[in-house]
Structures are given as C-alpha cells and as structure tokens.
Amino acid sequence: MGSGGIDWGLWLLAAGVTALMVAFFVFVGTTAFTRLRRLIGLIDAWPQIRRARVAAEARAGGRHPFWLRAARGLVLIALAGVLTIIIWRRFI
C-alpha cells in the first residue's frame, strides 16, 4: 500500500457494499411488488370471499346468539370504562 499503488482491498470492499445495497433494494422492491399484487387480488376477489363467508355462516347455523354478542359488547364497554378511569386518574 504505497503512495502510488491502487488499494484493491478498498475497491473490493466498495464493490461488496454496493452489491449488498443493490441486493437489499431488489429484495425490498420485489417484496413490495408481490404484496401489492396480493392486495389488489384480495380487493378484486372480495365479493366472492364475502359471499363464501356468508354461505359458510348460513350453513353453520347463522350468526352467534344474541346473548354472546351482548356479552362481548358489555366486556368492550367495561374495558373502555376502565381505560377511561385509568387515563383520568393518571393525567388529571
């Protein structure tokens, strides 16, 4: 590594870093493109998916019973109330 020589190690390091960056951005780009295509496919197929879910729900005997939906609602309201009390006591 004299004053007039080419530092080949530095060039190899730069080439390796550049190759890793290119590979990373290609990977991220292809992953984003694939996920975008899957999302577009899901949006296009949503009516068929919804019809299949409704048909499966009808075959299974309908929606959940009213008492179960009411219990879920009460639990959610109670959790919201507890959270409100905690925030109220903490900040006020």
C-alpha positions in Angstrom: 0.0 0.0 0.0 2.5 2.5 -1.2 1.7 6.1 -2.1 1.3 5.3 -5.8 -0.4 1.9 -5.7 -4.1 1.1 -6.1 -5.8 -0.1 -2.9 -7.5 -3.2 -4.2 -8.9 -4.1 -0.8 -10.8 -0.8 -0.6 -12.2 -1.4 -4.1 -13.3 -4.9 -3.2 -15.0 -3.6 0.0 -16.8 -0.8 -2.0 -17.9 -3.4 -4.6 -19.2 -5.7 -1.8 -21.1 -2.9 -0.1 -22.6 -1.8 -3.4 -23.6 -5.4 -4.2 -25.3 -5.8 -0.8 -27.2 -2.5 -1.2 -28.4 -3.5 -4.7 -29.5 -6.9 -3.4 -31.3 -5.3 -0.5 -33.2 -2.8 -2.7 -34.1 -5.5 -5.2 -35.4 -7.7 -2.4 -37.4 -4.8 -0.9 -38.8 -3.9 -4.3 -39.8 -7.4 -5.3 -41.4 -7.9 -1.8 -43.4 -4.7 -2.1 -44.5 -5.5 -5.6 -45.6 -9.0 -4.6 -47.5 -7.7 -1.6 -49.2 -5.0 -3.7 -50.3 -7.6 -6.2 -51.7 -9.8 -3.4 -53.6 -6.8 -2.0 -55.0 -6.0 -5.5 -56.0 -9.6 -5.9 -57.7 -9.6 -2.5 -59.6 -6.4 -3.4 -60.7 -7.9 -6.7 -61.9 -11.2 -5.1 -63.5 -9.5 -2.1 -67.2 -10.0 -3.3 -66.5 -13.8 -3.8 -64.8 -14.1 -0.4 -67.7 -12.3 1.2 -70.3 -14.5 -0.4 -68.4 -17.6 0.6 -68.2 -16.3 4.2 -72.0 -15.6 4.3 -72.7 -19.0 2.8 -70.5 -20.7 5.4 -72.2 -18.8 8.2 -75.6 -19.8 6.9 -74.5 -23.5 6.8 -73.2 -23.2 10.3 -76.5 -22.1 11.7 -76.4 -18.3 11.5 -74.7 -15.7 13.5 -73.7 -16.0 17.1 -76.5 -15.9 19.6 -77.7 -12.6 20.9 -76.5 -13.2 24.5 -73.0 -13.8 23.2 -73.0 -10.6 21.2 -74.4 -8.7 24.2 -71.7 -10.2 26.5 -69.0 -9.1 24.1 -70.4 -5.6 23.9 -70.6 -5.4 27.7 -67.0 -6.5 28.0 -65.8 -4.0 25.5 -67.8 -1.2 27.2 -66.3 -2.2 30.6 -62.8 -2.2 29.2 -63.3 1.2 27.7 -64.6 2.5 31.0 -61.7 1.1 32.9 -59.3 2.6 30.4 -61.0 6.0 30.7 -60.8 5.9 34.5 -57.1 5.0 34.4 -56.4 7.8 32.0 -58.5 10.2 34.0 -56.7 9.4 37.3 -53.2 9.4 35.6 -53.4 12.7 33.8 -55.9 14.8 35.7 
